[in-house]
Amino acid sequence: MSLSNVQFNLIIRDYEQVQLKNQYLMKERLETILKLEPQLQTINESITQDSIQRAKRLIAGDKSALTGHFESLALLTKQREALLVKHGFPKNYLDPIYCCQDCKDTGFINGKKCHCFKQTEYDLVFSQSHLIEDLDQFRFQDFSLNFYSTTTIDQATNANARELATRAFEHSKKFADEFKHATGDNLFLYGTVGVGKTFLSNCIANQVLNAGHSVIYVTAFTLFDIFQKYVFEKIPNSREEYQNIFNCDLLIIDDLGTELGNSFTTSQFFMCINERLLRKKSTIISTNLSLNQLLDQYSERTFSRISNNYQLLKLIGADIRLLKNLQ
């Protein structure tokens, strides 16, 4: 993805702020521990001095400089861990703190952008940071089947609302759990307003993001706006936005069918899902449309691609938001 110098510097500055914040937190932790256990300072100094002296010997050509080093380091580390546990802290309490363990909060691994840097790029381009910040509130363990009635029956499947919700939940959880190994799997969540489609999509996005994969979450309106800007208006940076739709690990399209439908949106929607299928990139679509309405609003070939390549998950019942307000 092509970033302007201003955007690139903004991201790098964020990484620097994260590093400073974690360094300050480490300093606070160390000061707290030293007040409780001054002996820890001696152990830390011993580890540092031993490493420095052996490094000097190694530079001077002493091939035996590292003899016994790892054994000595392991012994000192074990002593430090014992002191930490003694005062009720975990063994790794004084280990370096990183938000991203893979790149150590540098944004790069062997000169290449880390997955966390790439996701920051997506967030910046799509201005979806507000969504990312809110994702923590969407967790699978908070999905309650109690909002789904056992007496509300779906005429098409003869299953009740709770049975359908259970199936949707299990498939969504499996999708998120196995995302790394299930290349190209897709979900199509459909049903009336307020039955949990967006909640499940956000639960998946939260877990997949935390696993280090790139996620783009767009409404159908925003998706087709991106396509329009790229095809007709040639707006600066529209090419990057357009390409990101096809390159991200997971694309989530919310509220399909709320856009103003025409021949352009129909053709572009088919192109989008078909291209991602060819690239074996996963997509989640949520909509209030029924399958019949999907067929009527979009082309037969679009309907065919979805019905043959997506796991169709239906949800029915009352609007959960209204039910929560009545509690």
N, C-alpha and C positions, 0 to 999 in steps of 0.2 A: 504494500500500500504506500502511495506517495503522500508524504506529509510536508507541509510548509515548514520553514525553519522555525517559525513561531510555535507551531504545534509540536514539533519535535523537542524544542527547548522546554516547552511546558511540561511534557511528559518526563523528560530527564530531571527537571526541577522537582517534580512530584516524587520521583525515586529518591532524590537526595533528601527530601523532607522525611520520607519514610525511614531512611538510614539514620538520620539524626534523631528521630523520635525513638527508634529502637536502641540506639546507643545510649540515649539518656535514660531509658528504662533499665538497661543493663547496669548503668552506673548506680541507679537507685537501688536495684536489687543487691548489688555488691556492698553498698554502704549499709544496707539493712542487715545483711549477713555478718559483716565484720563487727558490727556492734554486739551481736549475739555470740560470735565466735572469732575472736582476734587471731586464733591460730591459723585460720584460713588464709590470712595474708602471707604467712610464712610459707604455706604450701604453694600458693600462687607464685610467689617470688622464686621458689625453688624450681617450679616448672619453667618459668621464663628464663632464669639464669642457666639452667641446664641446656635448654634449647639454644640459647645464644652461644654458649661456650662450645657446644658440639658443632654449631654452624661455622664458627671461626676455625675450628680444627679441620673441618671438611674443606673449607676454602683454601686452607694452607696445604692441603694435599694429604692429610691424615686419613687413610682409608679405613682405619678402625674407629673413626669418630662416632659412628652410629652404633657401635657395639654396645649392647645393653641399654640403648636409649629407649626403645619401646617398652622394655620391661620396667625401667625406672619410671617412665611416664605413666604406665598403667598402674603402678603402685601408688604414685602420688595422686592420680585421678581417683583411685579407689578410696584413698584417705579423705579426699575432698568430698566425695559423694556420701561417705559415712557421716561426716559432720553435717551435711545438708539434711540428711534423713533424720539425724538426731534432733534437729530443731523443727522438724515437721515440713520440710521442703522436699520437692521431688529431686531425684538425682541430677536431672538435666537443668536445674533451675538457673545455673550460671552459664549454660551453653549460649552461643550467639543467637539472637532473636531475628528471625526473618519472616516477612510476610509471604515470600515465595522461596521455598527451600531449593528450588531447581536452579535459579539464577542468583540466589543470595541477594535479592533486591537490587541487582544491577541492571536488569532488563535484557541482558544478553548472555548467551551460552556459547562459548567458543566463537565469538564474533557474530553470532546469528541471534536474531530477535527471539526472546523467550516467549512462551505462550501468554504470559501475563502482559508483556509489552504489546503483543498483537491484539489482545482483548481490550487494552486501553485505547488502542488506535480505533477499534470498532466503536467503542463507547464515545470517543471524541467525535468521530465522523457522524454517527447517528444520534448524537446528543441524547443517549439513553442512560446516562449515569444515574438519573433519578430512579430509573427502574432497577438498576443494579443494586443501588443502596437499599431499596425496599424489598429485594428478593429474600433477605434473611427471614422475613416473616412468613414465607411460604415453605413449609416443611411437610413431608409426607405424614409424619406422625400426628399432625394437626388436622388431617383430613378425616372428618367424622361421617360415618355411615348412618348415624342417627337422624340426619336430615333427610334421608331417603326412605320413603314409605314402602312397606311390603304389600300394600293393598293397591297401589297405583300400578296398573299393568300396561305394558307396551303391546299394542295389538299386533305389531309386525313380528315380534319375537316371542310373545307370550311370557316374557320375563317381567318381574316387577322392578320398580325403581332401584331398590337396594341391590338386587342381583346385578343389574346393569352397572351401578356405581362400583360395586365390588370388582367386577370385571375390568372396568376402566382404570380403577386404582391399581390393580395387580399388574396390568399391562404397562401402565405409566411408570410404576416403580421398577419393574423389570427393565424397561427401556433405559431408565436413568442408571440403574445398577450395572447394566451390561453395555453401556454406550461405547466404551473404548473398543470392545470386541465385536459389536454389532454394527459394522459399517453399512451405512445406507438404509437402516431401518427407519420407518416413517409411521407417524400416527395421524389419524383424522378424527378429531373430537367434535361431535355434533350433538345438538339438542337445543332446547329452548333457553331463554335468558335466565342467568343466575343459577345454573345447575352444577357449577363446579369446573367447567371446561378451562377457564383461564387460570383458576387456582392450580389445577393439575399441571398445566403448561408451565406455570411459574415454579412449581416444585421441581419439575424436571430441569428447567433452566438453572435454578439455584444449585442443584447437585452437579450438573454437568459443568457449570462454570467453576465450581469449587474443585472439580477434578482436573482442571487445567485446560479445558477445551474452549474454543471460541464460540460465542453464541450471539446471534443477532435476533432481536425481538422487534417486529414491526406490525403495525396494523395493516390491513389490506389497503386502506386509503394511502398510507405512507409508502407502501410497496409500489403501487402504481404511479404515485407521484415521482418516485425515484426513476422508474422506467421512462416516464414522460419527459423528465428533465434531460435524461441521457439521449433519448431518441430524437426529440424535437427541439429542445431549447439549448442544448449544448452548454449548459451552465458549468463554470469552472468546478472541478472536483466531482462532477457528476459521474465521470468515468470510474473513479475510485469507489463511490457508493454503489454503482451498478455492479462492478466486479466483486465487491465484498458479498453481495447477495448470493453469489454462486460459490465463493471460496470459503465462507465460514463453515465450521464443523457442524453447527446446528442452526437452522433457520426456523424461527417460529413466526407464523403468520396468524395474527389474531383477527377475529371478526370478519372473516371472508364473507363477502356478499353485501357489506355495508358501503362499498365503493360504488361510484356511478358506473354502471355496466355499459359497455359498448364493444364494438369489434376489436378495438385496441386492447382493452383490458382482458378480453377473452383470449386473444392470441398471445399476449404477454404472459398471462397466467400459465397457459400450457407450456410455453417456452421455458418458464422459470422452473416448474416442477419437473419437466422432462430433462432439462439440462442437469439439474441436481441429481436426478436418478442416474443419468449417464456417468456423472462424476462420483457416484456412490456417496453422496452427501445427505445426511439425515435432515428431514423436514417434519415439522409439526404444524398442522392446520387446525384451527378451531373456528366453528361457525354456528350460527343459529339456523342455517338452512337445513332442510331435510334432504335426503338423497335424491328425491324426485325434483326438488327445487334446484339442487346442484346441477342435475342433468339439464334442466330447462334453462338455467342461467348461463351455463358454460357449454362447451362443445362435447360431443360424444367421446371424442378421443381424450379430452381432459378427464371426463368421468371414468373412462376405461383405465387411464393411468392410475388414478386414485384408488379405484376399487380393486385393482390387481396388485398394487404395490404399497398400499397403506393398510395398517391395522385400523379397521373402522370401529370406533368406540362411541356408543350412543349413551347419552345421559338424559333422563327425564325427571320430572317432579316439579315441586314448587320452587320459587325463587328463594335461595338460601339466605340471601341478604335480608329479605323481608321476614323470614322465620327467625333470624337472629335478633331483629329489632323487636319481635314480639315476646322474646324471652325475658 
